[in-house]
Amino acid sequence: MSILKKIEMYRQEEDLLKWEGTFAEYLEILKEKPWVAQSAHSRVYNMIKDAGIDEVNGKKEYKFFSNQLFGLEGSLESLVEEYFHPAAKRLDVRKRILLLMGPVSGGKSTLVTMLKRGLEEYTYTERGAVYAIKGCPMHEDPLHMIPHNLRKDFYDEYGIRIEGNLSPLNLMRLQEEYNGKIEDVMVERVFFSEDKRTGIGTFSPSDPKSQDIADLTGSIDFSTIAEYGSESDPRAYRFDGELNKANRGMMEFQEMLKCDEKFLWHLLSLTQEGNFKAGRFALISADELIVAHTNETEYRSFIANKKNEALHSRIIVMPVPYNLKASEEERIYEKMIRESDVADVHIAPHTLKIAAIFTILTRLKEPKKGDIDLVKKMRLYDGESVEGFSSADIKELQNEYGDEGMSGIDPRYVINRISSTIIRKDITTINALDVLRSLKDGLDQHSSITNELREKYLNCISLARKEYDEIAKKEVQKAFVYSYEESAKTLMDNYLDNVEAYCNKNKLRDPLTGEEINPDEKLMRSIEEQIGISENAKKSFREEILIRISAYARKGKRFDYNSHDRLREAIQKKLFADLKDVVKITTSTKTPDEQQLKKVNEVIARLIDEHGYNSTSANDLLRYVGSLLNR
């Protein structure tokens, strides 16, 4: 289907959703669908909830934010459950400005944009439908027309609470156009659109000397005063400020803390009482979510100023720190590259992972406990199992610092360095070493990095390089071992047979001669030494393996190659240790013989077919691993 046909279908669907009728007919809709009269905060909460919620390891994950925000599950759960949910229930938290505080490129703007775009789409659904007085520039809630003395009766009949007063313009229209007959007032369905300034507003401060409060609250239309005779006539007023246009939805207050004080005072009344002052009129009711964002430095400066105490009490601060999970950081880079013009460049496997490891290491703070280092901490945060540490240790590490994730390298810097590498070299393939080199070069050009930070970041690059060395060796190891999984399984089965005989004080039967033989201590130790199991610890390690096998058997499961992380690591290292000489000779010989060349070509083919490399990156990997083994 062509794009023009799709546009036509979209227009037809939009026309089908449009509705127009009297207030009396609108009340019939409310009887059927009382949620139509929900508040702005409730609409945002239901939008997030209706998209779906998963519970993973006791934490809620909201599908609304998936594929856009990564590694912020804790922050998002706090935002939804501590702000949107109680605000939707009309609790006092809804009378607060939502202030997202975090470092640059941490996801604050993305989060706000998602809420705005999400609301636009949600108002096209049945659950998110919004109805307003027809012709009202503020798309006012029709229920504001119900007189105050009848609102209790309305609640008893419909179960809907009404908050807010009819605006001066609609009050006049009700009398002059409808002779006070509320039931005849025309109501229409509206659809939020930031572009059309319906239900979504954005305010950004500019030069304090030139910016007018009218940008927020609207202004007098002097060209109409002669017609209407007074500045206090609502028809002579343009209700086109951001607070007017954002009514029923949300307003993003960009750089709020940089704003002139006179703009902020309007927010005091709006948040606490649900109204604001404009022109020579009574207070104007508005139902909207106000969300702002700032960095930590600006926020600390703001609360230090005593003049801001009143506004400070009207703000609820939600920290949005950097992501601290390497696997999620990798997803951020994948998304950013997909959306860029370098998406066609071949990025060798593990390149983005190594960049993510570097970035996360810069954001982590040194553990206070001496038995854990930064790399182990990073792995624990990413959900990997680290020997000797449990989930309780992770919580303890997270509680050591209250501001972890508020500093470090941001994602844009990494993507900029990757882009710089691609463009400068004019190449179609990049690998982890290219990126690490570019990250290191970029530190000298980063004016905000102090010498102390530079040393820390250089150390993080060094740690990331060591991680890559291990990954590269394992990758080549897998490619060199023909039928890798089968070889590993055979070695593991042999090891387990010997362990079982050792623990049960039994003998094994030689498969060739049939005679009974003792467990092969040399074989078992050659595997266990790969992961640092000492002579004194071998017995307990073997018994632990046997207990694990029994536990699997009781559950009807088969203990296999992936059932024990440390044993799998030991098997891999043992296999590679046996192959090291072959790899060294094959990758370092300048003029390999026919047999060696055949082996190299087999390995390159396997790296391309099974591991995601292309010809260039596979050759680069082989040469690099060969140089590592020859050191």
Order of alpha helices (4+ residues) and beta strands (2+ residues): alpha-beta-alpha-alpha-beta-beta-alpha-alpha-beta-alpha-beta-alpha-alpha-beta-beta-alpha-beta-alpha-beta-alpha-beta-alpha-beta-beta-beta-alpha-alpha-beta-alpha-beta-alpha-alpha-alpha-alpha-beta-alpha-alpha-alpha-beta-beta-alpha-alpha-alpha-alpha-alpha
